[in-house]
Amino acid sequence: MKDDKEILFRIEFIRTLAQTEQDIVTDSFIDLLEDNGLLWGGGYDPQQIMGGISYKNDDFFNETKVKNLLLRWVNQTALAAKIDFNSNFSD
């Protein structure tokens, strides 16, 4: 269930990634989150990264800024195809 201070998302890759590519993309994503004080609860596989994003300190949560940060990362990451917010993870 979505928390008030959480953004649910799914980032799809342009294709099924090889293990090395998946490691590189996931490490880059984790670095982005750590650099911006964000927490991620979710997972990944060769076709996507998904889950929920929240701030370490809820007092600083700004949904628009977090979404813009994620959109920017997707646009700058060659292997990322698109991002959907508030995804239904049963798909």
MOPAC internal coordinates of N, CA, C and O (Angstrom, degrees):
PM7 1SCF
backbone

  N    0.0000 0     0.00 0     0.00 0    0    0    0
  C    1.4550 1     0.00 0     0.00 0    1    0    0
  C    1.5234 1   109.74 1     0.00 0    2    1    0
  O    1.2310 1   120.40 1   -40.04 1    3    2    1
  N    1.3046 1   116.84 1   139.96 1    3    2    1
  C    1.4584 1   122.80 1  -177.98 1    5    3    2
  C    1.5214 1   110.73 1   -75.42 1    6    5    3
  O    1.2310 1   121.61 1   -45.68 1    7    6    5
  N    1.3272 1   114.53 1   134.32 1    7    6    5
  C    1.4617 1   123.83 1   175.66 1    9    7    6
  C    1.5327 1   107.60 1   -89.02 1   10    9    7
  O    1.2310 1   119.52 1   -25.15 1   11   10    9
  N    1.3393 1   118.52 1   154.85 1   11   10    9
  C    1.4726 1   121.96 1   177.39 1   13   11   10
  C    1.5189 1   112.09 1   -57.05 1   14   13   11
  O    1.2310 1   120.57 1   148.73 1   15   14   13
  N    1.3106 1   116.52 1   -31.27 1   15   14   13
  C    1.4626 1   121.89 1  -174.65 1   17   15   14
  C    1.5248 1   110.88 1  -106.30 1   18   17   15
  O    1.2310 1   120.72 1  -141.67 1   19   18   17
  N    1.3177 1   116.23 1    38.33 1   19   18   17
  C    1.4578 1   120.83 1  -177.54 1   21   19   18
  C    1.5236 1   109.75 1  -140.61 1   22   21   19
  O    1.2310 1   120.93 1   -36.63 1   23   22   21
  N    1.3216 1   115.82 1   143.37 1   23   22   21
  C    1.4568 1   122.08 1   176.17 1   25   23   22
  C    1.5234 1   107.54 1  -115.62 1   26   25   23
  O    1.2310 1   120.60 1   -58.46 1   27   26   25
  N    1.3218 1   116.46 1   121.54 1   27   26   25
  C    1.4572 1   121.04 1   175.63 1   29   27   26
  C    1.5232 1   108.73 1   -88.25 1   30   29   27
  O    1.2310 1   120.61 1   -38.57 1   31   30   29
  N    1.3114 1   116.44 1   141.43 1   31   30   29
  C    1.4614 1   120.20 1  -176.10 1   33   31   30
  C    1.5203 1   111.30 1  -152.70 1   34   33   31
  O    1.2310 1   121.85 1   -17.42 1   35   34   33
  N    1.3259 1   114.06 1   162.58 1   35   34   33
  C    1.4601 1   122.15 1   170.42 1   37   35   34
  C    1.5294 1   106.76 1  -142.00 1   38   37   35
  O    1.2310 1   120.59 1   -55.61 1   39   38   37
  N    1.3269 1   116.48 1   124.39 1   39   38   37
  C    1.4616 1   122.39 1   175.29 1   41   39   38
  C    1.5242 1   106.91 1  -106.92 1   42   41   39
  O    1.2310 1   120.74 1   -58.99 1   43   42   41
  N    1.3199 1   116.19 1   121.01 1   43   42   41
  C    1.4614 1   120.39 1   178.25 1   45   43   42
  C    1.5203 1   109.41 1   -97.77 1   46   45   43
  O    1.2310 1   121.07 1   -36.79 1   47   46   45
  N    1.3367 1   115.56 1   143.21 1   47   46   45
  C    1.4581 1   121.59 1   177.44 1   49   47   46
  C    1.5266 1   109.87 1   -88.58 1   50   49   47
  O    1.2310 1   120.56 1   -17.36 1   51   50   49
  N    1.3244 1   116.54 1   162.64 1   51   50   49
  C    1.4651 1   121.38 1  -177.73 1   53   51   50
  C    1.5251 1   112.25 1   -68.79 1   54   53   51
  O    1.2310 1   120.75 1   160.09 1   55   54   53
  N    1.3412 1   116.18 1   -19.91 1   55   54   53
  C    1.4645 1   122.41 1   178.72 1   57   55   54
  C    1.5197 1   107.65 1  -163.96 1   58   57   55
  O    1.2310 1   120.12 1    -2.25 1   59   58   57
  N    1.3005 1   117.38 1   177.75 1   59   58   57
  C    1.4593 1   120.93 1   174.50 1   61   59   58
  C    1.5263 1   107.68 1   -70.98 1   62   61   59
  O    1.2310 1   120.41 1   -56.18 1   63   62   61
  N    1.3301 1   116.83 1   123.82 1   63   62   61
  C    1.4623 1   121.38 1  -174.49 1   65   63   62
  C    1.5216 1   112.13 1   -87.38 1   66   65   63
  O    1.2310 1   121.37 1   -32.54 1   67   66   65
  N    1.3308 1   114.99 1   147.46 1   67   66   65
  C    1.4603 1   121.41 1   169.85 1   69   67   66
  C    1.5284 1   107.52 1   -70.45 1   70   69   67
  O    1.2310 1   120.05 1   -19.53 1   71   70   69
  N    1.3140 1   117.51 1   160.47 1   71   70   69
  C    1.4677 1   121.61 1  -177.16 1   73   71   70
  C    1.5260 1   112.04 1   -56.36 1   74   73   71
  O    1.2310 1   119.81 1   136.83 1   75   74   73
  N    1.3221 1   117.96 1   -43.17 1   75   74   73
  C    1.4665 1   121.22 1  -179.70 1   77   75   74
  C    1.5230 1   111.12 1   -62.36 1   78   77   75
  O    1.2310 1   120.29 1   135.51 1   79   78   77
  N    1.3307 1   117.05 1   -44.49 1   79   78   77
  C    1.4662 1   121.33 1   177.96 1   81   79   78
  C    1.5249 1   110.58 1   -62.90 1   82   81   79
  O    1.2310 1   120.75 1   137.18 1   83   82   81
  N    1.3096 1   116.17 1   -42.82 1   83   82   81
  C    1.4635 1   121.14 1   179.81 1   85   83   82
  C    1.5245 1   110.44 1   -61.27 1   86   85   83
  O    1.2310 1   120.09 1   137.81 1   87   86   85
  N    1.3254 1   117.43 1   -42.19 1   87   86   85
  C    1.4671 1   121.72 1   178.43 1   89   87   86
  C    1.5225 1   111.31 1   -62.23 1   90   89   87
  O    1.2310 1   120.48 1   135.93 1   91   90   89
  N    1.3247 1   116.69 1   -44.07 1   91   90   89
  C    1.4681 1   121.50 1  -178.83 1   93   91   90
  C    1.5307 1   110.59 1   -64.14 1   94   93   91
  O    1.2310 1   120.29 1   132.37 1   95   94   93
  N    1.3254 1   117.05 1   -47.63 1   95   94   93
  C    1.4678 1   121.42 1  -178.67 1   97   95   94
  C    1.5293 1   110.57 1   -64.45 1   98   97   95
  O    1.2310 1   120.50 1   136.06 1   99   98   97
  N    1.3152 1   116.65 1   -43.94 1   99   98   97
  C    1.4650 1   120.25 1  -178.94 1  101   99   98
  C    1.5218 1   111.04 1   -65.72 1  102  101   99
  O    1.2310 1   119.95 1   138.07 1  103  102  101
  N    1.3335 1   117.71 1   -41.93 1  103  102  101
  C    1.4705 1   120.79 1   177.05 1  105  103  102
  C    1.5229 1   110.98 1   -61.00 1  106  105  103
  O    1.2310 1   120.24 1   138.40 1  107  106  105
  N    1.3284 1   117.14 1   -41.60 1  107  106  105
  C    1.4648 1   121.59 1   178.08 1  109  107  106
  C    1.5271 1   110.78 1   -62.37 1  110  109  107
  O    1.2310 1   120.61 1   137.69 1  111  110  109
  N    1.3215 1   116.43 1   -42.31 1  111  110  109
  C    1.4626 1   121.64 1   179.40 1  113  111  110
  C    1.5291 1   110.84 1   -64.06 1  114  113  111
  O    1.2310 1   120.35 1   134.44 1  115  114  113
  N    1.3093 1   116.94 1   -45.56 1  115  114  113
  C    1.4679 1   121.39 1   179.34 1  117  115  114
  C    1.5276 1   110.69 1   -63.47 1  118  117  115
  O    1.2310 1   120.16 1   139.20 1  119  118  117
  N    1.3373 1   117.31 1   -40.80 1  119  118  117
  C    1.4723 1   120.80 1   176.80 1  121  119  118
  C    1.5243 1   110.87 1   -59.64 1  122  121  119
  O    1.2310 1   120.21 1   136.54 1  123  122  121
  N    1.3300 1   117.20 1   -43.46 1  123  122  121
  C    1.4650 1   121.98 1   178.07 1  125  123  122
  C    1.5242 1   110.59 1   -57.29 1  126  125  123
  O    1.2310 1   120.82 1   133.27 1  127  126  125
  N    1.3171 1   116.04 1   -46.73 1  127  126  125
  C    1.4642 1   120.31 1  -178.48 1  129  127  126
  C    1.5213 1   111.38 1   -65.17 1  130  129  127
  O    1.2310 1   120.40 1   133.97 1  131  130  129
  N    1.3240 1   116.85 1   -46.03 1  131  130  129
  C    1.4643 1   120.47 1  -179.44 1  133  131  130
  C    1.5241 1   111.39 1   -62.88 1  134  133  131
  O    1.2310 1   120.47 1   139.06 1  135  134  133
  N    1.3305 1   116.71 1   -40.94 1  135  134  133
  C    1.4692 1   120.94 1   179.85 1  137  135  134
  C    1.5230 1   112.38 1   -64.09 1  138  137  135
  O    1.2310 1   120.31 1   158.15 1  139  138  137
  N    1.3230 1   117.02 1   -21.85 1  139  138  137
  C    1.4664 1   121.47 1  -176.46 1  141  139  138
  C    1.5233 1   113.66 1  -113.09 1  142  141  139
  O    1.2310 1   120.50 1  -164.99 1  143  142  141
  N    1.3268 1   116.64 1    15.01 1  143  142  141
  C    1.4628 1   120.85 1   175.86 1  145  143  142
  C    1.5143 1   114.45 1    65.25 1  146  145  143
  O    1.2310 1   120.82 1  -147.47 1  147  146  145
  N    1.3274 1   116.03 1    32.53 1  147  146  145
  C    1.4600 1   120.51 1  -177.92 1  149  147  146
  C    1.5232 1   111.35 1  -105.86 1  150  149  147
  O    1.2310 1   121.23 1   -29.02 1  151  150  149
  N    1.3101 1   115.26 1   150.98 1  151  150  149
  C    1.4604 1   122.42 1   176.21 1  153  151  150
  C    1.5245 1   108.65 1  -111.10 1  154  153  151
  O    1.2310 1   120.66 1   -35.55 1  155  154  153
  N    1.3157 1   116.34 1   144.45 1  155  154  153
  C    1.4591 1   121.69 1  -179.11 1  157  155  154
  C    1.5132 1   109.29 1  -126.55 1  158  157  155
  O    1.2310 1   120.89 1   -54.35 1  159  158  157
  N    1.2860 1   115.90 1   125.65 1  159  158  157
  C    1.4581 1   121.61 1   171.73 1  161  159  158
  C    1.5106 1   106.65 1  -117.25 1  162  161  159
  O    1.2310 1   120.49 1   -69.65 1  163  162  161
  N    1.2987 1   116.67 1   110.35 1  163  162  161
  C    1.4550 1   118.69 1  -177.62 1  165  163  162
  C    1.5038 1   111.12 1   176.33 1  166  165  163
  O    1.2310 1   121.23 1    30.27 1  167  166  165
  N    1.3055 1   115.25 1  -149.73 1  167  166  165
  C    1.4455 1   120.09 1  -178.51 1  169  167  166
  C    1.5116 1   111.07 1  -161.05 1  170  169  167
  O    1.2310 1   121.81 1     4.06 1  171  170  169
  N    1.3193 1   114.14 1  -175.94 1  171  170  169
  C    1.4565 1   120.27 1  -179.78 1  173  171  170
  C    1.5193 1   109.18 1  -153.60 1  174  173  171
  O    1.2310 1   121.86 1   -19.27 1  175  174  173
  N    1.3069 1   114.05 1   160.73 1  175  174  173
  C    1.4531 1   121.39 1   173.84 1  177  175  174
  C    1.5274 1   106.33 1  -148.86 1  178  177  175
  O    1.2310 1   119.12 1     3.46 1  179  178  177
  N    1.3122 1   119.29 1  -176.54 1  179  178  177
  C    1.4707 1   119.80 1  -176.27 1  181  179  178
  C    1.5279 1   115.20 1   -63.74 1  182  181  179
  O    1.2310 1   119.64 1   171.27 1  183  182  181
  N    1.3317 1   118.29 1    -8.73 1  183  182  181
  C    1.4595 1   120.66 1  -177.65 1  185  183  182
  C    1.5224 1   114.77 1  -114.29 1  186  185  183
  O    1.2310 1   119.72 1   168.41 1  187  186  185
  N    1.3494 1   118.14 1   -11.59 1  187  186  185
  C    1.4671 1   119.20 1  -174.00 1  189  187  186
  C    1.5224 1   112.84 1  -166.57 1  190  189  187
  O    1.2310 1   121.99 1   -17.86 1  191  190  189
  N    1.3375 1   113.80 1   162.14 1  191  190  189
  C    1.4661 1   123.66 1   166.39 1  193  191  190
  C    1.5212 1   104.65 1  -120.39 1  194  193  191
  O    1.2310 1   119.93 1   -43.01 1  195  194  193
  N    1.3343 1   117.74 1   136.99 1  195  194  193
  C    1.4632 1   118.60 1  -179.67 1  197  195  194
  C    1.5185 1   110.26 1  -149.97 1  198  197  195
  O    1.2310 1   121.28 1   -14.91 1  199  198  197
  N    1.3197 1   115.15 1   165.09 1  199  198  197
  C    1.4523 1   119.75 1   176.05 1  201  199  198
  C    1.5125 1   112.33 1   145.93 1  202  201  199
  O    1.2310 1   121.69 1    27.62 1  203  202  201
  N    1.3248 1   114.37 1  -152.38 1  203  202  201
  C    1.4523 1   121.93 1  -179.79 1  205  203  202
  C    1.5149 1   110.18 1  -124.50 1  206  205  203
  O    1.2310 1   120.76 1   -38.66 1  207  206  205
  N    1.3231 1   116.16 1   141.34 1  207  206  205
  C    1.4645 1   122.99 1   179.43 1  209  207  206
  C    1.5189 1   108.04 1  -114.67 1  210  209  207
  O    1.2310 1   120.62 1   -44.05 1  211  210  209
  N    1.3293 1   116.42 1   135.95 1  211  210  209
  C    1.4646 1   121.71 1   174.13 1  213  211  210
  C    1.5209 1   108.21 1  -144.04 1  214  213  211
  O    1.2310 1   120.85 1   -14.96 1  215  214  213
  N    1.3414 1   115.97 1   165.04 1  215  214  213
  C    1.4649 1   121.11 1   176.84 1  217  215  214
  C    1.5131 1   109.64 1   -87.94 1  218  217  215
  O    1.2310 1   121.19 1   -29.19 1  219  218  217
  N    1.3377 1   115.34 1   150.81 1  219  218  217
  C    1.4647 1   120.19 1   174.86 1  221  219  218
  C    1.5212 1   109.77 1   -60.94 1  222  221  219
  O    1.2310 1   120.43 1   147.73 1  223  222  221
  N    1.3417 1   116.78 1   -32.27 1  223  222  221
  C    1.4625 1   122.66 1   178.56 1  225  223  222
  C    1.5276 1   107.72 1  -120.95 1  226  225  223
  O    1.2310 1   120.04 1   -73.61 1  227  226  225
  N    1.3191 1   117.52 1   106.39 1  227  226  225
  C    1.4683 1   121.89 1  -176.44 1  229  227  226
  C    1.5255 1   114.02 1   -56.96 1  230  229  227
  O    1.2310 1   119.67 1   156.66 1  231  230  229
  N    1.3342 1   118.23 1   -23.34 1  231  230  229
  C    1.4622 1   120.56 1  -179.50 1  233  231  230
  C    1.5255 1   112.07 1   -63.58 1  234  233  231
  O    1.2310 1   120.17 1   158.16 1  235  234  233
  N    1.3368 1   117.29 1   -21.84 1  235  234  233
  C    1.4631 1   121.22 1  -177.82 1  237  235  234
  C    1.5250 1   112.53 1  -102.50 1  238  237  235
  O    1.2310 1   119.98 1  -170.62 1  239  238  237
  N    1.3147 1   117.65 1     9.38 1  239  238  237
  C    1.4620 1   121.12 1  -176.86 1  241  239  238
  C    1.5199 1   110.55 1   -66.25 1  242  241  239
  O    1.2310 1   120.88 1   -53.66 1  243  242  241
  N    1.3229 1   115.92 1   126.34 1  243  242  241
  C    1.4569 1   122.00 1   176.90 1  245  243  242
  C    1.5303 1   106.82 1  -136.75 1  246  245  243
  O    1.2310 1   120.76 1   -78.53 1  247  246  245
  N    1.3129 1   116.14 1   101.47 1  247  246  245
  C    1.4617 1   121.19 1  -174.07 1  249  247  246
  C    1.5259 1   112.76 1   -56.49 1  250  249  247
  O    1.2310 1   119.81 1   137.99 1  251  250  249
  N    1.3199 1   117.96 1   -42.01 1  251  250  249
  C    1.4624 1   121.47 1  -179.10 1  253  251  250
  C    1.5201 1   111.07 1   -62.36 1  254  253  251
  O    1.2310 1   120.16 1   134.71 1  255  254  253
  N    1.3271 1   117.31 1   -45.29 1  255  254  253
  C    1.4663 1   120.33 1  -179.86 1  257  255  254
  C    1.5247 1   111.65 1   -63.83 1  258  257  255
  O    1.2310 1   120.49 1   139.24 1  259  258  257
  N    1.3244 1   116.67 1   -40.76 1  259  258  257
  C    1.4665 1   120.29 1   179.99 1  261  259  258
  C    1.5301 1   110.03 1   -65.80 1  262  261  259
  O    1.2310 1   120.05 1   135.08 1  263  262  261
  N    1.3199 1   117.52 1   -44.92 1  263  262  261
  C    1.4649 1   120.50 1   178.60 1  265  263  262
  C    1.5266 1   111.09 1   -61.82 1  266  265  263
  O    1.2310 1   120.11 1   137.61 1  267  266  265
  N    1.3262 1   117.39 1   -42.39 1  267  266  265
  C    1.4643 1   120.69 1   178.52 1  269  267  266
  C    1.5244 1   111.34 1   -63.54 1  270  269  267
  O    1.2310 1   120.29 1   140.62 1  271  270  269
  N    1.3234 1   117.06 1   -39.38 1  271  270  269
  C    1.4622 1   121.62 1   177.77 1  273  271  270
  C    1.5292 1   110.41 1   -61.79 1  274  273  271
  O    1.2310 1   120.52 1   134.46 1  275  274  273
  N    1.3225 1   116.61 1   -45.54 1  275  274  273
  C    1.4617 1   120.63 1   179.35 1  277  275  274
  C    1.5307 1   111.34 1   -66.41 1  278  277  275
  O    1.2310 1   120.02 1   138.21 1  279  278  277
  N    1.3231 1   117.56 1   -41.79 1  279  278  277
  C    1.4692 1   120.87 1   177.59 1  281  279  278
  C    1.5226 1   111.51 1   -61.12 1  282  281  279
  O    1.2310 1   120.68 1   137.43 1  283  282  281
  N    1.3197 1   116.31 1   -42.57 1  283  282  281
  C    1.4642 1   121.10 1   178.43 1  285  283  282
  C    1.5258 1   110.33 1   -61.38 1  286  285  283
  O    1.2310 1   120.36 1   136.41 1  287  286  285
  N    1.3444 1   116.92 1   -43.59 1  287  286  285
  C    1.4650 1   120.50 1   179.67 1  289  287  286
  C    1.5295 1   110.27 1   -61.85 1  290  289  287
  O    1.2310 1   120.16 1   135.45 1  291  290  289
  N    1.3308 1   117.30 1   -44.55 1  291  290  289
  C    1.4689 1   120.79 1   179.01 1  293  291  290
  C    1.5243 1   110.26 1   -60.40 1  294  293  291
  O    1.2310 1   119.97 1   135.46 1  295  294  293
  N    1.3246 1   117.67 1   -44.54 1  295  294  293
  C    1.4652 1   121.43 1  -179.16 1  297  295  294
  C    1.5225 1   112.65 1   -65.70 1  298  297  295
  O    1.2310 1   119.84 1   151.59 1  299  298  297
  N    1.3237 1   117.91 1   -28.41 1  299  298  297
  C    1.4614 1   122.02 1  -178.21 1  301  299  298
  C    1.5266 1   113.12 1   -93.77 1  302  301  299
  O    1.2310 1   119.99 1   173.49 1  303  302  301
  N    1.3159 1   117.63 1    -6.51 1  303  302  301
  C    1.4599 1   121.84 1  -177.28 1  305  303  302
  C    1.5213 1   108.63 1  -103.81 1  306  305  303
  O    1.2310 1   121.00 1   -67.39 1  307  306  305
  N    1.3290 1   115.70 1   112.61 1  307  306  305
  C    1.4649 1   121.35 1  -173.24 1  309  307  306
  C    1.5294 1   113.57 1   -57.31 1  310  309  307
  O    1.2310 1   119.71 1   146.23 1  311  310  309
  N    1.3097 1   118.17 1   -33.77 1  311  310  309
  C    1.4641 1   120.77 1  -176.27 1  313  311  310
  C    1.5282 1   113.79 1   -87.11 1  314  313  311
  O    1.2310 1   120.20 1   173.40 1  315  314  313
  N    1.3228 1   117.22 1    -6.60 1  315  314  313
  C    1.4709 1   121.23 1   179.05 1  317  315  314
  C    1.5283 1   109.26 1   -89.27 1  318  317  315
  O    1.2310 1   120.55 1   -50.93 1  319  318  317
  N    1.3205 1   116.56 1   129.07 1  319  318  317
  C    1.4652 1   120.78 1  -178.04 1  321  319  318
  C    1.5217 1   112.47 1   -92.86 1  322  321  319
  O    1.2310 1   120.74 1   131.99 1  323  322  321
  N    1.3562 1   116.18 1   -48.01 1  323  322  321
  C    1.4672 1   119.00 1  -176.47 1  325  323  322
  C    1.5151 1   109.73 1  -162.84 1  326  325  323
  O    1.2310 1   121.54 1   -14.44 1  327  326  325
  N    1.3364 1   114.66 1   165.56 1  327  326  325
  C    1.4595 1   121.31 1   175.59 1  329  327  326
  C    1.5200 1   108.80 1  -128.64 1  330  329  327
  O    1.2310 1   121.16 1   -41.11 1  331  330  329
  N    1.3090 1   115.38 1   138.89 1  331  330  329
  C    1.4640 1   122.38 1   173.15 1  333  331  330
  C    1.5178 1   107.27 1  -119.54 1  334  333  331
  O    1.2310 1   120.65 1   -43.35 1  335  334  333
  N    1.3198 1   116.37 1   136.65 1  335  334  333
  C    1.4556 1   121.13 1   177.81 1  337  335  334
  C    1.5235 1   109.51 1  -101.10 1  338  337  335
  O    1.2310 1   121.25 1   -26.64 1  339  338  337
  N    1.3341 1   115.22 1   153.36 1  339  338  337
  C    1.4690 1   122.71 1  -179.36 1  341  339  338
  C    1.5251 1   111.50 1    53.69 1  342  341  339
  O    1.2310 1   121.75 1  -137.00 1  343  342  341
  N    1.3416 1   114.26 1    43.00 1  343  342  341
  C    1.4614 1   121.42 1  -179.30 1  345  343  342
  C    1.5183 1   112.09 1   -68.02 1  346  345  343
  O    1.2310 1   121.49 1   -28.18 1  347  346  345
  N    1.3114 1   114.76 1   151.82 1  347  346  345
  C    1.4609 1   121.43 1   170.87 1  349  347  346
  C    1.5256 1   105.93 1   -90.21 1  350  349  347
  O    1.2310 1   120.13 1   -68.02 1  351  350  349
  N    1.3161 1   117.35 1   111.98 1  351  350  349
  C    1.4561 1   120.96 1  -172.88 1  353  351  350
  C    1.5161 1   113.69 1   -78.16 1  354  353  351
  O    1.2310 1   119.54 1  -178.68 1  355  354  353
  N    1.3078 1   118.49 1     1.32 1  355  354  353
  C    1.4612 1   120.27 1   177.80 1  357  355  354
  C    1.5236 1   111.73 1   -83.28 1  358  357  355
  O    1.2310 1   120.26 1   172.78 1  359  358  357
  N    1.3331 1   117.11 1    -7.22 1  359  358  357
  C    1.4790 1   120.86 1   179.58 1  361  359  358
  C    1.5097 1   110.67 1   -66.23 1  362  361  359
  O    1.2310 1   120.10 1   180.00 1  363  362  361

